[in-house]
Amino acid sequence: AATVRNLQANPAEKKILPGIRYIEENYNHELDLSMAAQLCSLSESRFRALFRQVKGMSALEYRDKIRTDKASALLLS
């Protein structure tokens, strides 16, 4: 999974970084987009839009990708 550490430093990415970190640290829980948005000092709709712009997928799709990547890694180990 792509992690926070290998993000490029553009302004939109910097703005949503706390939300990305929140999703990566809580991928195994129900996704609370309002919390992710709050951590970035953004409205939920603005967070959703910026997230899709930066990651090319929704926050939910990103969370599911992390889950899939973690499950694949477990199956391989």
C-alpha positions as CSV (number, residue, x, y, z in Angstrom):
1,A,0.0,0.0,0.0
2,A,1.1,3.5,-0.7
3,T,1.9,5.1,2.6
4,V,2.0,8.7,3.8
5,R,5.8,8.7,3.6
6,N,6.0,8.3,-0.2
7,L,3.5,11.1,-1.0
8,Q,4.7,13.9,-3.1
9,A,4.5,17.3,-1.4
10,N,1.9,19.2,-3.4
11,P,-0.5,21.6,-1.6
12,A,-3.6,19.4,-1.9
13,E,-1.7,16.4,-0.6
14,K,-0.3,18.4,2.3
15,K,-3.8,19.6,3.1
16,I,-5.3,16.1,3.3
17,L,-2.3,14.3,4.8
18,P,-3.9,14.0,8.3
19,G,-6.9,12.4,6.7
20,I,-4.8,10.0,4.7
21,R,-2.9,9.1,7.9
22,Y,-6.2,8.6,9.8
23,I,-7.5,6.2,7.1
24,E,-4.2,4.3,7.0
25,E,-4.1,3.9,10.8
26,N,-7.8,3.0,11.1
27,Y,-8.4,0.9,7.9
28,N,-9.7,-2.0,10.0
29,H,-12.6,0.2,11.4
30,E,-15.6,1.8,9.9
31,L,-14.5,4.8,8.0
32,D,-15.5,8.1,9.6
33,L,-15.1,10.7,6.8
34,S,-16.3,13.5,9.0
35,M,-13.4,12.8,11.4
36,A,-10.9,12.6,8.5
37,A,-12.2,15.9,7.2
38,Q,-12.1,17.5,10.7
39,L,-8.4,16.5,11.1
40,C,-7.7,18.4,7.9
41,S,-9.8,21.4,8.9
42,L,-12.0,20.8,5.8
43,S,-15.7,20.3,5.2
44,E,-16.5,16.7,4.4
45,S,-17.4,17.5,0.8
46,R,-14.2,19.4,0.3
47,F,-12.2,16.6,1.8
48,R,-13.9,14.1,-0.5
49,A,-13.1,16.2,-3.6
50,L,-9.5,16.8,-2.6
51,F,-9.0,13.2,-1.7
52,R,-10.3,12.0,-5.1
53,Q,-8.1,14.7,-6.9
54,V,-5.0,13.5,-5.1
55,K,-5.5,9.7,-4.9
56,G,-7.6,9.2,-8.0
57,M,-10.2,7.2,-5.9
58,S,-12.6,7.8,-3.1
59,A,-11.5,7.6,0.6
60,L,-13.7,4.5,0.9
61,E,-12.0,2.9,-2.2
62,Y,-8.6,3.8,-0.7
63,R,-9.5,2.2,2.7
64,D,-10.7,-0.9,0.8
65,K,-7.4,-1.0,-1.2
66,I,-5.4,-0.9,2.0
67,R,-7.5,-3.8,3.4
68,T,-7.0,-5.8,0.2
69,D,-3.2,-5.1,0.2
70,K,-2.9,-6.1,3.9
71,A,-4.9,-9.3,3.3
72,S,-2.8,-10.2,0.3
73,A,0.4,-9.7,2.4
74,L,-1.0,-11.9,5.1
75,L,-1.9,-14.7,2.7
76,L,1.7,-14.5,1.2
77,S,3.4,-14.7,4.6
